[in-house]
Amino acid sequence: MSRNVVYSIVESAGHPDFSGLYQERGWEEIRLSSMRKAISQLRKQPPDVVAAEFFYGYGNNYAGINISNLDVFLHSLLKYAPRARVIVMVEKAERPYVDRLAELFELAAILVQPVSEAQMRETLDKLAI
């Protein structure tokens, strides 16, 4: 049986470290520091789970057609790992914008920062991965 692969896409210091939790579950964690690196990794080793932060694209930061930092990655995920479960972590002030993203892509969970290990454990248990 192969190990589940989880992408931790860490784009800020606010991204919680759940490495111990993933290791406890016997998962292989791949930590990536940018969406560009995450998209590149998709071709090499697709994930079963993605844990990433949401950053709203204020003032057309993402070419004006994207909602957030996640759009391009999520489009690529549909091609390379369509069954992957996506957990989005978001600051409370940006929470309303995630709903726009959820209209376009299936998000398994939306967690408001700060996210505790207990919250992540409960989320993973609900996903039954």
C-alpha atoms as an extended CHARMM CRD file, in Angstrom:
* protein
*
       129  EXT
         1         1  MET       CA              0.0000000000        0.0000000000        0.0000000000  PROA      1               0.0000000000
         2         2  SER       CA              1.4130000000        3.3880000000       -0.9530000000  PROA      2               0.0000000000
         3         3  ARG       CA              1.6460000000        6.2450000000        1.4980000000  PROA      3               0.0000000000
         4         4  ASN       CA             -0.6560000000        9.2170000000        1.2320000000  PROA      4               0.0000000000
         5         5  VAL       CA              1.0780000000       12.3560000000        0.0250000000  PROA      5               0.0000000000
         6         6  VAL       CA              0.2350000000       15.7330000000        1.5180000000  PROA      6               0.0000000000
         7         7  TYR       CA              1.4260000000       19.0290000000        0.0990000000  PROA      7               0.0000000000
         8         8  SER       CA              2.0550000000       21.7410000000        2.6630000000  PROA      8               0.0000000000
         9         9  ILE       CA              2.2560000000       24.9030000000        0.6000000000  PROA      9               0.0000000000
        10        10  VAL       CA              3.9350000000       27.3400000000        2.9660000000  PROA      10              0.0000000000
        11        11  GLU       CA              3.8150000000       30.8770000000        1.6150000000  PROA      11              0.0000000000
        12        12  SER       CA              3.8710000000       32.7830000000        4.9100000000  PROA      12              0.0000000000
        13        13  ALA       CA              5.1100000000       32.5480000000        8.4630000000  PROA      13              0.0000000000
        14        14  GLY       CA              1.4790000000       32.0890000000        9.5500000000  PROA      14              0.0000000000
        15        15  HSD       CA              1.2250000000       28.6300000000        7.9780000000  PROA      15              0.0000000000
        16        16  PRO       CA              0.9700000000       26.1510000000       10.8690000000  PROA      16              0.0000000000
        17        17  ASP       CA              3.4010000000       23.2400000000       10.9730000000  PROA      17              0.0000000000
        18        18  PHE       CA              1.4770000000       19.9690000000       11.0380000000  PROA      18              0.0000000000
        19        19  SER       CA              4.4630000000       17.7990000000       10.1060000000  PROA      19              0.0000000000
        20        20  GLY       CA              4.1190000000       15.7460000000       13.2870000000  PROA      20              0.0000000000
        21        21  LEU       CA              0.4460000000       15.0690000000       12.6010000000  PROA      21              0.0000000000
        22        22  TYR       CA              1.1360000000       13.9590000000        9.0350000000  PROA      22              0.0000000000
        23        23  GLN       CA              4.0180000000       11.7630000000       10.1850000000  PROA      23              0.0000000000
        24        24  GLU       CA              1.8040000000       10.2300000000       12.8910000000  PROA      24              0.0000000000
        25        25  ARG       CA             -0.6300000000        9.2240000000       10.1400000000  PROA      25              0.0000000000
        26        26  GLY       CA              2.1810000000        7.6990000000        8.0920000000  PROA      26              0.0000000000
        27        27  TRP       CA              1.8510000000       10.2850000000        5.3500000000  PROA      27              0.0000000000
        28        28  GLU       CA              4.6160000000       11.6760000000        3.2070000000  PROA      28              0.0000000000
        29        29  GLU       CA              4.6900000000       15.4520000000        3.5280000000  PROA      29              0.0000000000
        30        30  ILE       CA              6.0570000000       17.5520000000        0.7140000000  PROA      30              0.0000000000
        31        31  ARG       CA              6.6950000000       21.1230000000        1.8660000000  PROA      31              0.0000000000
        32        32  LEU       CA              6.6450000000       23.6850000000       -0.9160000000  PROA      32              0.0000000000
        33        33  SER       CA              7.3970000000       27.3900000000       -0.6000000000  PROA      33              0.0000000000
        34        34  SER       CA              5.4330000000       28.6860000000       -3.5910000000  PROA      34              0.0000000000
        35        35  MET       CA              2.5670000000       27.8590000000       -5.9140000000  PROA      35              0.0000000000
        36        36  ARG       CA              5.0110000000       27.6880000000       -8.8210000000  PROA      36              0.0000000000
        37        37  LYS       CA              6.9460000000       24.9310000000       -7.0450000000  PROA      37              0.0000000000
        38        38  ALA       CA              3.7110000000       23.1580000000       -6.1090000000  PROA      38              0.0000000000
        39        39  ILE       CA              2.5440000000       23.1420000000       -9.7370000000  PROA      39              0.0000000000
        40        40  SER       CA              5.9010000000       21.7580000000      -10.8410000000  PROA      40              0.0000000000
        41        41  GLN       CA              5.7070000000       19.0210000000       -8.1890000000  PROA      41              0.0000000000
        42        42  LEU       CA              2.2510000000       17.9320000000       -9.4150000000  PROA      42              0.0000000000
        43        43  ARG       CA              3.7860000000       16.2900000000      -12.4570000000  PROA      43              0.0000000000
        44        44  LYS       CA              6.3230000000       14.3710000000      -10.3500000000  PROA      44              0.0000000000
        45        45  GLN       CA              4.2240000000       13.2290000000       -7.3950000000  PROA      45              0.0000000000
        46        46  PRO       CA              0.5330000000       14.1580000000       -7.2110000000  PROA      46              0.0000000000
        47        47  PRO       CA             -0.9110000000       14.7320000000       -3.7230000000  PROA      47              0.0000000000
        48        48  ASP       CA             -3.8030000000       13.0860000000       -1.9450000000  PROA      48              0.0000000000
        49        49  VAL       CA             -4.2400000000       16.1400000000        0.2960000000  PROA      49              0.0000000000
        50        50  VAL       CA             -3.2540000000       19.7850000000       -0.0760000000  PROA      50              0.0000000000
        51        51  ALA       CA             -2.9920000000       22.1910000000        2.8780000000  PROA      51              0.0000000000
        52        52  ALA       CA             -2.5210000000       25.7650000000        1.6780000000  PROA      52              0.0000000000
        53        53  GLU       CA             -3.2030000000       29.3160000000        2.7320000000  PROA      53              0.0000000000
        54        54  PHE       CA             -5.5870000000       31.5580000000        0.8300000000  PROA      54              0.0000000000
        55        55  PHE       CA             -4.5290000000       35.0900000000       -0.0690000000  PROA      55              0.0000000000
        56        56  TYR       CA             -7.1020000000       37.2330000000       -1.8310000000  PROA      56              0.0000000000
        57        57  GLY       CA             -5.8990000000       38.9830000000       -4.9910000000  PROA      57              0.0000000000
        58        58  TYR       CA             -6.4810000000       42.6110000000       -3.9990000000  PROA      58              0.0000000000
        59        59  GLY       CA             -5.9510000000       45.0630000000       -6.8430000000  PROA      59              0.0000000000
        60        60  ASN       CA             -5.4560000000       42.4750000000       -9.5970000000  PROA      60              0.0000000000
        61        61  ASN       CA             -2.3380000000       40.9570000000       -8.0550000000  PROA      61              0.0000000000
        62        62  TYR       CA             -3.1420000000       37.7540000000       -9.9340000000  PROA      62              0.0000000000
        63        63  ALA       CA             -3.5800000000       39.0690000000      -13.4970000000  PROA      63              0.0000000000
        64        64  GLY       CA             -7.1030000000       40.3200000000      -12.8410000000  PROA      64              0.0000000000
        65        65  ILE       CA             -8.8560000000       37.0610000000      -13.7200000000  PROA      65              0.0000000000
        66        66  ASN       CA             -7.9660000000       35.0590000000      -10.6240000000  PROA      66              0.0000000000
        67        67  ILE       CA             -9.4630000000       35.3890000000       -7.1890000000  PROA      67              0.0000000000
        68        68  SER       CA             -6.4260000000       34.3720000000       -5.1580000000  PROA      68              0.0000000000
        69        69  ASN       CA             -3.0120000000       32.7790000000       -4.9990000000  PROA      69              0.0000000000
        70        70  LEU       CA             -4.6470000000       29.3430000000       -5.3570000000  PROA      70              0.0000000000
        71        71  ASP       CA             -6.5140000000       29.6010000000       -8.6810000000  PROA      71              0.0000000000
        72        72  VAL       CA             -3.7470000000       28.5490000000      -11.0760000000  PROA      72              0.0000000000
        73        73  PHE       CA             -2.6240000000       25.7290000000       -8.7830000000  PROA      73              0.0000000000
        74        74  LEU       CA             -6.2010000000       24.4380000000       -8.4200000000  PROA      74              0.0000000000
        75        75  HSD       CA             -6.6600000000       24.4220000000      -12.2010000000  PROA      75              0.0000000000
        76        76  SER       CA             -3.4870000000       22.3250000000      -12.4990000000  PROA      76              0.0000000000
        77        77  LEU       CA             -4.6080000000       20.0700000000       -9.6570000000  PROA      77              0.0000000000
        78        78  LEU       CA             -7.7470000000       19.1730000000      -11.6450000000  PROA      78              0.0000000000
        79        79  LYS       CA             -5.5190000000       17.8110000000      -14.3930000000  PROA      79              0.0000000000
        80        80  TYR       CA             -2.8480000000       15.9910000000      -12.3630000000  PROA      80              0.0000000000
        81        81  ALA       CA             -4.6620000000       14.9910000000       -9.1510000000  PROA      81              0.0000000000
        82        82  PRO       CA             -8.4190000000       15.4320000000       -9.5780000000  PROA      82              0.0000000000
        83        83  ARG       CA             -9.2100000000       13.3570000000       -6.4720000000  PROA      83              0.0000000000
        84        84  ALA       CA             -6.9490000000       15.3700000000       -4.1600000000  PROA      84              0.0000000000
        85        85  ARG       CA             -8.6700000000       16.9420000000       -1.1630000000  PROA      85              0.0000000000
        86        86  VAL       CA             -7.9210000000       20.6390000000       -0.6080000000  PROA      86              0.0000000000
        87        87  ILE       CA             -7.8280000000       22.2130000000        2.8380000000  PROA      87              0.0000000000
        88        88  VAL       CA             -7.7050000000       26.0070000000        2.7300000000  PROA      88              0.0000000000
        89        89  MET       CA             -6.5180000000       28.0980000000        5.6720000000  PROA      89              0.0000000000
        90        90  VAL       CA             -7.5400000000       31.7540000000        5.6280000000  PROA      90              0.0000000000
        91        91  GLU       CA             -7.2930000000       34.8520000000        7.7980000000  PROA      91              0.0000000000
        92        92  LYS       CA            -10.6410000000       35.8950000000        9.2800000000  PROA      92              0.0000000000
        93        93  ALA       CA            -10.7230000000       39.1610000000        7.2900000000  PROA      93              0.0000000000
        94        94  GLU       CA            -10.3590000000       37.2990000000        3.9940000000  PROA      94              0.0000000000
        95        95  ARG       CA            -12.8200000000       34.5000000000        4.8060000000  PROA      95              0.0000000000
        96        96  PRO       CA            -15.7070000000       35.9320000000        2.6830000000  PROA      96              0.0000000000
        97        97  TYR       CA            -13.5490000000       35.7950000000       -0.4610000000  PROA      97              0.0000000000
        98        98  VAL       CA            -12.9560000000       32.0500000000       -0.1670000000  PROA      98              0.0000000000
        99        99  ASP       CA            -16.5890000000       31.4450000000       -1.0420000000  PROA      99              0.0000000000
       100       100  ARG       CA            -15.9210000000       32.8340000000       -4.5290000000  PROA      100             0.0000000000
       101       101  LEU       CA            -13.0940000000       30.3300000000       -4.9210000000  PROA      101             0.0000000000
       102       102  ALA       CA            -15.3270000000       27.5200000000       -3.6280000000  PROA      102             0.0000000000
       103       103  GLU       CA            -17.8150000000       28.2980000000       -6.4170000000  PROA      103             0.0000000000
       104       104  LEU       CA            -15.1170000000       27.3860000000       -8.9430000000  PROA      104             0.0000000000
       105       105  PHE       CA            -13.2660000000       24.5520000000       -7.2020000000  PROA      105             0.0000000000
       106       106  GLU       CA            -14.1660000000       21.8420000000       -4.7360000000  PROA      106             0.0000000000
       107       107  LEU       CA            -12.6310000000       22.6420000000       -1.3620000000  PROA      107             0.0000000000
       108       108  ALA       CA            -12.7280000000       19.8720000000        1.2380000000  PROA      108             0.0000000000
       109       109  ALA       CA            -12.4270000000       22.2730000000        4.1740000000  PROA      109             0.0000000000
       110       110  ILE       CA            -12.0090000000       25.9550000000        4.9400000000  PROA      110             0.0000000000
       111       111  LEU       CA            -10.3100000000       26.7040000000        8.2530000000  PROA      111             0.0000000000
       112       112  VAL       CA             -9.9410000000       30.1780000000        9.7480000000  PROA      112             0.0000000000
       113       113  GLN       CA             -6.4720000000       31.0430000000       11.0790000000  PROA      113             0.0000000000
       114       114  PRO       CA             -5.0330000000       30.3860000000       13.5640000000  PROA      114             0.0000000000
       115       115  VAL       CA             -5.6000000000       26.6850000000       12.9300000000  PROA      115             0.0000000000
       116       116  SER       CA             -4.7480000000       24.3630000000       15.8060000000  PROA      116             0.0000000000
       117       117  GLU       CA             -3.4620000000       20.8250000000       15.4760000000  PROA      117             0.0000000000
       118       118  ALA       CA             -6.7250000000       19.6090000000       17.0230000000  PROA      118             0.0000000000
       119       119  GLN       CA             -8.7240000000       21.3980000000       14.2960000000  PROA      119             0.0000000000
       120       120  MET       CA             -6.5630000000       19.9100000000       11.5510000000  PROA      120             0.0000000000
       121       121  ARG       CA             -6.7830000000       16.4370000000       13.0980000000  PROA      121             0.0000000000
       122       122  GLU       CA            -10.5960000000       16.7100000000       13.2480000000  PROA      122             0.0000000000
       123       123  THR       CA            -10.7010000000       17.9210000000        9.6270000000  PROA      123             0.0000000000
       124       124  LEU       CA             -8.5450000000       15.0420000000        8.4210000000  PROA      124             0.0000000000
       125       125  ASP       CA            -10.6640000000       12.5640000000       10.3770000000  PROA      125             0.0000000000
       126       126  LYS       CA            -13.8240000000       13.9130000000        8.7020000000  PROA      126             0.0000000000
       127       127  LEU       CA            -12.2290000000       13.5700000000        5.2790000000  PROA      127             0.0000000000
       128       128  ALA       CA            -11.4840000000        9.9110000000        6.0740000000  PROA      128             0.0000000000
       129       129  ILE       CA             -8.2390000000        9.9650000000        4.1610000000  PROA      129             0.0000000000
